[in-house]
Amino acid sequence: MSKKVMVATVKPFAPVAVDGIRKIVEGAGYELQVLEKYPDQQAFVNAVSDVEALIIRSDKVTREVMDNAPKLKIVVRAGAGYDNVELEAASEKGIVVMNTPGQNSNAVAELVFGLMIYMARRAYTGKAGTELKGKTLGLQAYGNVGRNVARIAHGFGMSVLAYDPFVPADSIRADDVEPVDSVEALYDRCDYVSLHIPAIKPTIKSINFALMSRMKEGAMVVNTARKEVIDEDGLKEMLEKRPDFRYVSDIAPDCKDKLLATYPDRVFFTTKKMGAQTLEANVNAALAAANQILGFFERGNTTFQVNK
């Protein structure tokens, strides 16, 4: 009996991406099942009883999902972040969890600049704005997205700094980016800070008033990472006490309505998370996920495993 692979996406891939997954999966002799736009989490739970592999996007693979999928061996999150998968439960059950790092990186990086320019040019209202050339951009985390942001920033004539304790300083310097040795130093020196950190215990609510208040006059924080890394009370305090400060994100905070009503010219939020919302990123991540499942089943390849 062939292995069953399920694509479970409440927010579907582009049709061309699903076609590509089908070609890869069925070409290997596996069966593909597609579950799109399902009405609620229970529908997802009910659908996985005979599935051996899952490809997901922002879908939540909870312990309940895994309990109802006794054959499940691998989950691949098509994208970089994987906080929507309960890793501890997966590890207990011997389920391999992977992401597809780098596939969405350019799309997210381009969004960073779309957001920055929109705010710098005063939302195209005709009011005088500012230029990016000559400004200093700080990257909090220097992974695949950070590297792409740095590449684009150089084209704008920006100076680029990065803080990432997990990346060797020489690797950062090799990209003509200046490494700094503390997150405080990053905020002290930058006109813009772009966040690319995951939402884990040390980072949740770590972007607080004390940190943001170190920034230069006219500063902006750009968050295309995760909502949870922002201390919302600190953000409200920063906007209140620093009328020059701006915040922009593709993940709206819980207090977005209050912020938009109070500071309409200094905050902006996209209607939904937009980082990977390009056709190219959609297809790249989908095909990578399918190929990683084949690599796992056929060759035991666990290169992008994120749990142990």
Secondary structure in CASP SS format (residue, H / E / C, confidence):
PFRMAT SS
TARGET T0000
AUTHOR 0000-0000-0000
METHOD secondary structure of the structure
MODEL  1
M C 1.00
S C 1.00
K C 1.00
K E 1.00
V E 1.00
M E 1.00
V E 1.00
A E 1.00
T E 1.00
V C 1.00
K C 1.00
P C 1.00
F C 1.00
A C 1.00
P H 1.00
V H 1.00
A H 1.00
V H 1.00
D H 1.00
G H 1.00
I H 1.00
R H 1.00
K H 1.00
I H 1.00
V H 1.00
E H 1.00
G H 1.00
A C 1.00
G C 1.00
Y C 1.00
E E 1.00
L E 1.00
Q E 1.00
V E 1.00
L E 1.00
E E 1.00
K C 1.00
Y C 1.00
P C 1.00
D C 1.00
Q H 1.00
Q H 1.00
A H 1.00
F H 1.00
V H 1.00
N H 1.00
A H 1.00
V C 1.00
S C 1.00
D C 1.00
V C 1.00
E C 1.00
A E 1.00
L E 1.00
I E 1.00
I E 1.00
R C 1.00
S C 1.00
D C 1.00
K C 1.00
V E 1.00
T C 1.00
R H 1.00
E H 1.00
V H 1.00
M H 1.00
D H 1.00
N C 1.00
A C 1.00
P C 1.00
K C 1.00
L C 1.00
K C 1.00
I E 1.00
V E 1.00
V E 1.00
R E 1.00
A C 1.00
G C 1.00
A C 1.00
G C 1.00
Y C 1.00
D C 1.00
N C 1.00
V E 1.00
E C 1.00
L H 1.00
E H 1.00
A H 1.00
A H 1.00
S H 1.00
E H 1.00
K C 1.00
G C 1.00
I C 1.00
V E 1.00
V E 1.00
M E 1.00
N E 1.00
T C 1.00
P C 1.00
G C 1.00
Q C 1.00
N C 1.00
S H 1.00
N H 1.00
A H 1.00
V H 1.00
A H 1.00
E H 1.00
L H 1.00
V H 1.00
F H 1.00
G H 1.00
L H 1.00
M H 1.00
I H 1.00
Y H 1.00
M H 1.00
A H 1.00
R C 1.00
R H 1.00
A H 1.00
Y H 1.00
T C 1.00
G C 1.00
K C 1.00
A C 1.00
G C 1.00
T C 1.00
E C 1.00
L C 1.00
K C 1.00
G C 1.00
K C 1.00
T E 1.00
L E 1.00
G E 1.00
L E 1.00
Q E 1.00
A C 1.00
Y C 1.00
G C 1.00
N H 1.00
V H 1.00
G H 1.00
R H 1.00
N H 1.00
V H 1.00
A H 1.00
R H 1.00
I H 1.00
A H 1.00
H H 1.00
G H 1.00
F C 1.00
G C 1.00
M C 1.00
S E 1.00
V E 1.00
L E 1.00
A E 1.00
Y E 1.00
D C 1.00
P C 1.00
F C 1.00
V C 1.00
P C 1.00
A H 1.00
D H 1.00
S H 1.00
I H 1.00
R H 1.00
A C 1.00
D C 1.00
D C 1.00
V C 1.00
E E 1.00
P E 1.00
V C 1.00
D C 1.00
S C 1.00
V H 1.00
E H 1.00
A H 1.00
L H 1.00
Y H 1.00
D H 1.00
R H 1.00
C C 1.00
D C 1.00
Y E 1.00
V E 1.00
S E 1.00
L E 1.00
H C 1.00
I C 1.00
P C 1.00
A C 1.00
I C 1.00
K C 1.00
P C 1.00
T C 1.00
I C 1.00
K C 1.00
S C 1.00
I E 1.00
N C 1.00
F H 1.00
A H 1.00
L H 1.00
M H 1.00
S C 1.00
R C 1.00
M C 1.00
K C 1.00
E C 1.00
G C 1.00
A C 1.00
M E 1.00
V E 1.00
V E 1.00
N E 1.00
T C 1.00
A C 1.00
R C 1.00
K H 1.00
E H 1.00
V H 1.00
I E 1.00
D C 1.00
E H 1.00
D H 1.00
G H 1.00
L H 1.00
K H 1.00
E H 1.00
M H 1.00
L H 1.00
E H 1.00
K H 1.00
R C 1.00
P C 1.00
D C 1.00
F C 1.00
R E 1.00
Y E 1.00
V E 1.00
S E 1.00
D C 1.00
I C 1.00
A C 1.00
P C 1.00
D C 1.00
C C 1.00
K H 1.00
D H 1.00
K H 1.00
L H 1.00
L H 1.00
A H 1.00
T H 1.00
Y C 1.00
P C 1.00
D C 1.00
R C 1.00
V E 1.00
F E 1.00
F E 1.00
T C 1.00
T C 1.00
K C 1.00
K C 1.00
M C 1.00
G C 1.00
A C 1.00
Q C 1.00
T C 1.00
L H 1.00
E H 1.00
A H 1.00
N H 1.00
V H 1.00
N H 1.00
A H 1.00
A H 1.00
L H 1.00
A H 1.00
A H 1.00
A H 1.00
N H 1.00
Q H 1.00
I H 1.00
L H 1.00
G H 1.00
F H 1.00
F H 1.00
E H 1.00
R H 1.00
G C 1.00
N C 1.00
T C 1.00
T C 1.00
F C 1.00
Q E 1.00
V C 1.00
N C 1.00
K C 1.00
END
